[in-house]
Amino acid sequence: MLPDFNRLKVFYHIYSLNSIVAAANQLHLSQPAISQQLQKLEVELKVPLFTRLHKKLVPTAAGERLFTLVEPFVEKLQDEIPYIRQPLDRPAGMLRIGAPREFGKEYLPRFCYEFRQLYPDVMFKLKFKESIPLLTMIREGILDYALVDVYFKRGELPSFSDIFSVDPLLKEEMILVCSQDYYQNKVAGDHTFKSLVDKEYITDEDDPSILTLWFKHHFHKMPENLNVVTTLDSHEALLSALKLGMGLGVATAHLVWDEIQRGELVPITTLQMNMVNMISLVQLQDKVPTLTEKTFRDFMIAGMQKADVLKRFQCAGS
């Protein structure tokens, strides 16, 4: 038989606050009522949950084990109640959205702010991670949906069954760039494979695969051993290193659009079109979206089509 849930709630507060008095104040009950609920729970479970040492409560091994079971349920319930209570006639409640780190930091806060101007009862929980962790969180119900920066065709998601709906949203160009000084002193207008393969390189990925992919895309052959002089773990650090003139690096075009327009960074072009990466909106295939999810999804898609956003995607690498 399951123990009385109300008594488990009382136990949770006693354990968390380490005090019957504090738990009574938190739950707006009398101290004797709290003590009585705890005693009834211990009788129900047939095990003591605390050792009473003067006025101090020390959890027993059974109490500690019970708390490890109760704590995630209570805290998850507290997080989800606002989401469960959302009204049916207007967007409200919690939206849980994922996105690639740099893309998400650049655009999602703006869309969330503008959306809350229209619907102030909506709250956001944003996760900025790589593609596979985002897909995992969608599958496990941690996210309502996510923007994913790798476009997988149906049935090709690594380690996942065919459970996702994938809607292509925007193409982002991946370009090779360097500082104005580095370009003038080292590149000097020579965009051939032979010239570029001998230059210094910077990457914000754990391996230089994005660099070798750039060469494969533009020259149809892979460099044997690029001189990667610096590896970083953020776009901001990559941008700083590029502008300092430490070497060449592959960047997302729309994220360096301002620097290109100001002449701080120079794109390296070839006869080939720029590499393209697809930003797609991914959600569970059979999931029926709530009014809030659908309204924000449409709002975000419309926002990505605005001129001030599109010009970054369409002109950054040209």
C-alpha positions as CSV (number, residue, x, y, z in Angstrom):
1,M,0.0,0.0,0.0
2,L,1.2,3.5,-0.8
3,P,1.7,5.8,2.2
4,D,-0.6,8.8,2.6
5,F,0.6,11.5,0.1
6,N,-0.2,14.4,2.5
7,R,2.0,12.8,5.1
8,L,4.8,12.5,2.5
9,K,4.4,16.2,1.8
10,V,4.8,16.9,5.5
11,F,7.8,14.7,5.7
12,Y,9.4,16.5,2.7
13,H,9.1,19.8,4.5
14,I,10.4,18.5,7.8
15,Y,13.4,16.9,6.2
16,S,14.1,19.9,3.9
17,L,13.9,22.5,6.7
18,N,15.3,20.1,9.4
19,S,12.7,21.4,11.8
20,I,9.1,20.6,12.7
21,V,8.5,24.2,13.7
22,A,9.8,25.5,10.4
23,A,7.7,22.9,8.5
24,A,4.6,24.0,10.5
25,N,5.2,27.6,9.5
26,Q,5.8,26.7,5.9
27,L,2.6,24.6,5.7
28,H,0.5,27.0,7.9
29,L,-0.3,24.2,10.3
30,S,0.2,23.9,14.1
31,Q,3.3,22.2,15.4
32,P,1.3,19.4,17.1
33,A,-0.4,18.7,13.8
34,I,2.9,18.3,12.0
35,S,4.3,16.1,14.7
36,Q,1.2,13.9,14.5
37,Q,1.4,13.6,10.7
38,L,5.0,12.5,11.1
39,Q,4.2,9.9,13.8
40,K,1.4,8.5,11.6
41,L,3.7,8.2,8.7
42,E,6.3,6.3,10.8
43,V,3.6,4.0,12.0
44,E,2.3,3.5,8.5
45,L,5.8,2.6,7.2
46,K,6.7,0.7,10.4
47,V,10.1,2.4,10.6
48,P,11.4,5.6,12.4
49,L,12.3,8.4,10.0
50,F,14.2,10.6,12.4
51,T,16.1,10.2,15.6
52,R,15.2,12.9,18.2
53,L,18.2,14.4,19.9
54,H,17.0,17.0,22.3
55,K,15.4,19.6,19.9
56,K,17.3,18.3,16.8
57,L,16.1,15.9,14.2
58,V,18.6,13.5,12.7
59,P,17.3,11.5,9.7
60,T,17.6,7.8,9.9
61,A,18.8,5.7,7.0
62,A,15.2,5.0,6.2
63,G,14.4,8.7,6.3
64,E,17.3,9.5,4.0
65,R,16.2,6.8,1.5
66,L,12.6,8.0,1.6
67,F,13.6,11.6,0.9
68,T,15.6,10.6,-2.2
69,L,12.3,9.2,-3.5
70,V,10.1,12.0,-2.4
71,E,12.3,15.0,-3.3
72,P,12.4,14.7,-7.1
73,F,8.6,14.1,-7.2
74,V,7.7,17.1,-5.1
75,E,10.2,19.5,-6.9
76,K,9.1,18.2,-10.3
77,L,5.5,18.7,-9.3
78,Q,6.2,22.3,-8.2
79,D,7.9,23.1,-11.5
80,E,5.0,21.6,-13.6
81,I,2.0,23.0,-11.7
82,P,2.1,26.4,-13.6
83,Y,2.4,24.5,-16.8
84,I,-0.5,22.2,-16.0
85,R,-2.7,25.1,-15.0
86,Q,-2.3,27.2,-18.2
87,P,-5.6,28.6,-19.5
88,L,-7.1,27.2,-22.7
89,D,-8.1,30.6,-24.2
90,R,-4.8,32.3,-24.3
91,P,-1.0,31.5,-24.2
92,A,0.2,31.0,-20.7
93,G,2.4,28.8,-18.6
94,M,5.9,27.4,-19.1
95,L,7.5,26.8,-22.5
96,R,10.6,24.6,-22.6
97,I,12.7,25.2,-25.7
98,G,16.1,24.1,-26.8
99,A,18.5,25.6,-29.4
100,P,22.2,25.4,-30.5
101,R,24.3,27.5,-28.1
102,E,25.3,30.5,-30.3
103,F,22.1,30.6,-32.4
104,G,20.0,30.3,-29.2
105,K,21.8,33.1,-27.3
106,E,21.6,35.4,-30.3
107,Y,17.9,35.1,-31.2
108,L,15.8,33.3,-28.6
109,P,16.0,35.8,-25.8
110,R,14.7,38.5,-28.2
111,F,11.8,36.4,-29.3
112,C,10.9,35.5,-25.7
113,Y,11.0,39.1,-24.7
114,E,8.8,40.2,-27.6
115,F,6.4,37.3,-27.1
116,R,6.0,38.2,-23.4
117,Q,5.0,41.7,-24.3
118,L,1.9,40.2,-26.0
119,Y,1.4,37.3,-23.5
120,P,2.8,38.2,-20.1
121,D,1.6,34.9,-18.5
122,V,4.1,32.9,-20.6
123,M,7.4,31.8,-18.9
124,F,10.4,30.3,-20.6
125,K,12.9,27.7,-19.7
126,L,15.7,27.6,-22.4
127,K,18.4,25.0,-22.9
128,F,21.4,25.7,-25.2
129,K,23.1,22.5,-26.2
130,E,24.3,20.4,-29.1
131,S,22.0,18.5,-31.4
132,I,22.0,15.0,-29.8
133,P,21.4,16.2,-26.2
134,L,18.6,18.4,-27.5
135,L,17.0,15.5,-29.3
136,T,17.4,13.3,-26.1
137,M,15.6,16.0,-24.0
138,I,12.7,16.2,-26.5
139,R,12.4,12.4,-26.5
140,E,12.3,12.3,-22.6
141,G,9.8,15.2,-22.4
142,I,12.2,17.7,-20.9
143,L,11.7,20.0,-23.9
144,D,8.5,20.9,-25.8
145,Y,10.5,21.4,-28.9
146,A,14.0,22.5,-30.1
147,L,15.8,24.3,-32.9
148,V,18.5,21.9,-34.1
149,D,21.4,23.0,-36.3
150,V,21.9,19.7,-38.1
151,Y,19.2,18.6,-40.6
152,F,18.7,14.9,-40.4
153,K,16.4,13.2,-42.9
154,R,13.6,11.0,-41.6
155,G,15.0,7.8,-40.2
156,E,18.6,9.1,-40.1
157,L,18.7,10.5,-36.5
158,P,21.7,8.7,-34.9
159,S,20.7,6.4,-32.1
160,F,17.0,7.5,-32.3
161,S,13.9,5.8,-33.8
162,D,11.6,7.6,-36.2
163,I,9.8,9.6,-33.5
164,F,10.5,13.2,-34.5
165,S,8.9,15.7,-36.7
166,V,11.6,17.8,-38.5
167,D,10.7,21.1,-40.1
168,P,13.5,22.9,-42.0
169,L,13.4,26.5,-40.9
170,L,16.5,28.5,-42.0
171,K,19.7,27.8,-43.9
172,E,22.8,29.2,-42.2
173,E,26.1,29.6,-44.1
174,M,29.4,28.4,-42.7
175,I,32.3,30.6,-43.9
176,L,36.0,30.8,-43.4
177,V,37.1,34.2,-42.1
178,C,40.1,36.0,-40.7
179,S,41.0,39.5,-39.6
180,Q,41.8,42.3,-42.1
181,D,45.5,42.3,-41.0
182,Y,45.8,38.5,-41.3
183,Y,44.2,38.6,-44.7
184,Q,46.5,41.3,-46.1
185,N,49.7,39.9,-44.5
186,K,49.2,36.1,-44.9
187,V,46.4,35.4,-47.4
188,A,47.0,38.3,-49.8
189,G,44.2,37.4,-52.1
190,D,45.4,33.8,-52.8
191,H,42.4,31.6,-52.0
192,T,43.9,28.4,-53.6
193,F,44.1,25.1,-51.7
194,K,47.9,25.2,-51.8
195,S,48.0,28.6,-50.2
196,L,45.3,28.1,-47.5
197,V,46.3,24.7,-46.4
198,D,49.6,26.1,-44.9
199,K,48.0,28.9,-42.8
200,E,47.2,28.9,-39.1
201,Y,43.8,27.9,-37.9
202,I,41.5,28.5,-35.0
203,T,38.5,26.3,-34.0
204,D,35.8,26.4,-31.4
205,E,35.2,22.6,-31.7
206,D,36.9,19.8,-29.9
207,D,38.3,18.5,-33.3
208,P,39.1,20.3,-36.5
209,S,36.4,18.4,-38.5
210,I,34.6,21.6,-39.4
211,L,37.8,22.9,-41.0
212,T,38.5,19.8,-43.0
213,L,34.8,19.8,-44.1
214,W,35.2,23.3,-45.4
215,F,38.2,22.2,-47.6
216,K,36.3,19.2,-48.8
217,H,33.3,21.3,-49.8
218,H,35.3,24.0,-51.6
219,F,38.2,22.0,-53.1
220,H,36.8,18.4,-53.1
221,K,39.8,17.1,-51.2
222,M,40.8,16.9,-47.5
223,P,43.9,18.5,-46.0
224,E,46.3,16.0,-44.4
225,N,47.3,18.0,-41.4
226,L,46.1,21.6,-40.7
227,N,48.1,23.8,-38.4
228,V,45.5,24.3,-35.6
229,V,47.1,26.8,-33.3
230,T,44.2,27.4,-30.9
231,T,41.1,25.4,-29.8
232,L,38.4,27.3,-28.0
233,D,35.1,26.4,-26.4
234,S,32.9,29.4,-27.2
235,H,31.9,31.5,-30.2
236,E,32.9,34.7,-28.3
237,A,36.4,33.4,-27.7
238,L,36.7,32.4,-31.4
239,L,35.6,35.8,-32.5
240,S,38.2,37.5,-30.3
241,A,41.0,35.2,-31.5
242,L,40.0,35.9,-35.2
243,K,39.9,39.6,-34.7
244,L,43.3,39.5,-33.0
245,G,44.7,37.9,-36.2
246,M,45.6,34.5,-34.7
247,G,44.5,32.7,-37.9
248,L,41.6,31.5,-40.0
249,G,38.5,29.9,-38.6
250,V,35.1,28.6,-39.7
251,A,32.2,30.7,-38.3
252,T,28.5,30.9,-38.8
253,A,28.0,33.7,-41.2
254,H,25.0,35.4,-39.6
255,L,26.8,35.5,-36.2
256,V,29.7,37.4,-37.7
257,W,27.6,39.6,-40.0
258,D,28.3,42.8,-38.1
259,E,32.1,42.2,-38.0
260,I,32.1,41.5,-41.8
261,Q,30.1,44.7,-42.5
262,R,32.5,46.7,-40.4
263,G,35.5,45.2,-42.2
264,E,36.9,43.6,-39.1
265,L,36.6,40.1,-40.6
266,V,37.2,39.1,-44.2
267,P,35.4,36.0,-45.7
268,I,37.5,33.6,-47.8
269,T,35.5,32.8,-50.9
270,T,36.0,30.3,-53.7
271,L,34.1,29.4,-56.9
272,Q,31.9,27.1,-54.7
273,M,28.8,28.3,-52.9
274,N,29.3,28.6,-49.1
275,M,28.7,25.5,-46.9
276,V,25.1,25.4,-45.7
277,N,23.8,24.1,-42.3
278,M,20.1,23.8,-41.8
279,I,18.3,25.1,-38.7
280,S,15.3,22.9,-38.2
281,L,12.4,22.9,-35.7
282,V,12.1,19.4,-34.1
283,Q,9.4,18.0,-31.9
284,L,7.9,14.6,-31.1
285,Q,6.0,13.4,-34.2
286,D,2.7,12.5,-32.5
287,K,2.7,15.3,-30.0
288,V,-0.4,17.6,-30.0
289,P,0.9,21.1,-29.3
290,T,-0.8,23.2,-26.7
291,L,-2.1,26.7,-27.7
292,T,1.0,28.2,-26.1
293,E,3.4,26.0,-27.9
294,K,1.7,26.5,-31.3
295,T,1.4,30.3,-30.8
296,F,5.0,30.8,-29.9
297,R,6.2,28.4,-32.7
298,D,4.3,30.5,-35.3
299,F,5.6,33.7,-33.6
300,M,9.2,32.5,-33.8
301,I,9.0,31.3,-37.4
302,A,7.5,34.7,-38.4
303,G,10.3,36.5,-36.5
304,M,12.9,34.5,-38.3
305,Q,11.5,35.8,-41.6
306,K,11.8,39.5,-40.7
307,A,14.1,41.5,-42.8
308,D,16.6,42.4,-40.1
309,V,17.1,38.7,-39.4
310,L,17.0,37.4,-42.9
311,K,19.6,39.9,-44.2
312,R,22.1,38.3,-41.8
313,F,21.5,34.8,-43.3
314,Q,21.3,35.9,-46.9
315,C,24.1,38.4,-47.1
316,A,26.7,37.5,-44.4
317,G,28.8,35.3,-46.6
318,S,28.6,37.3,-49.8
